[in-house]
Amino acid sequence: MIETVPATLDLLRAVPGNEAGESLLRRALAGEAYVVLDDGRPVAAGGVWDQDGGRACAWAVIGTGITPRQLLACTRIADRMLADMPFDRIDTPVHATFAAGIRWAELLGFQIEGVMTKYHEGEDYFLYART
């Protein structure tokens, strides 16, 4: 059974393939953060950080080995949660070479706004937004 629960540090660490550093995981908990469980096992996590002024920044970690059924459920959950958020604008950075992340952002209704050159660790990212 797939369910969504509020994130905890232990659940975020348990998403398969999650390589986020400890400081990023703790920052995730400072905003709205959720973990998607399938039969009690974490398969993905996501949430938003309130950026003030009606804007938020979305993030997600999709676990390695996620099945198509689980990904479809995560997409539906994320779309509903984003639609219910009280923000005028939600944006998200996506690594410029991460094709699956680009497809997922676009599937969730995000539109590309531009390239952020050397945004993180010298790598280029696309800025996507949903308004």
RAPEBEL-V618414 format. One record per residue. N is the residue number from 1. PSI is psi in radians with two decimals (none if undefined). Layout:
n-><N N>
psi-><PSI PSI>
//
This chain:
n-><1 2 3 4 5 6 7 8 9 10 11 12 13 14 15 16 17 18 19 20 21 22 23 24 25 26 27 28 29 30 31 32 33 34 35 36 37 38 39 40 41 42 43 44 45 46 47 48 49 50 51 52 53 54 55 56 57 58 59 60 61 62 63 64 65 66 67 68 69 70 71 72 73 74 75 76 77 78 79 80 81 82 83 84 85 86 87 88 89 90 91 92 93 94 95 96 97 98 99 100 101 102 103 104 105 106 107 108 109 110 111 112 113 114 115 116 117 118 119 120 121 122 123 124 125 126 127 128 129 130 131>
psi-><2.30 2.30 2.80 2.32 2.71 2.46 2.55 2.85 -0.74 -0.71 -0.71 -0.73 -0.49 -0.11 2.13 2.28 0.01 2.02 0.20 2.47 2.85 -0.71 -0.64 -0.68 -0.75 -0.64 -0.65 -0.66 -0.23 -0.30 -2.75 2.14 2.36 2.69 2.39 2.18 2.51 1.99 0.72 -0.07 2.27 2.31 -0.34 2.87 2.72 2.99 -2.90 2.65 2.23 2.18 0.18 2.80 0.46 0.26 2.53 2.78 2.14 2.64 2.75 2.61 2.01 2.14 2.58 2.52 0.18 2.45 2.81 -0.67 -0.76 -0.71 -0.69 -0.76 -0.75 -0.68 -0.78 -0.74 -0.84 -0.74 -0.77 -0.78 -0.76 -0.70 -0.53 -0.11 2.55 0.36 2.55 -0.50 2.34 2.15 2.88 2.36 2.45 2.24 2.38 -0.36 0.11 1.45 -0.73 -0.67 -0.67 -0.81 -0.75 -0.75 -0.77 -0.66 -0.58 0.10 0.16 2.53 2.45 2.41 -0.37 -3.10 2.33 1.72 2.30 0.75 -0.76 2.16 0.67 0.09 2.60 2.50 2.66 2.50 2.11 2.60 2.63 2.12 none>
//
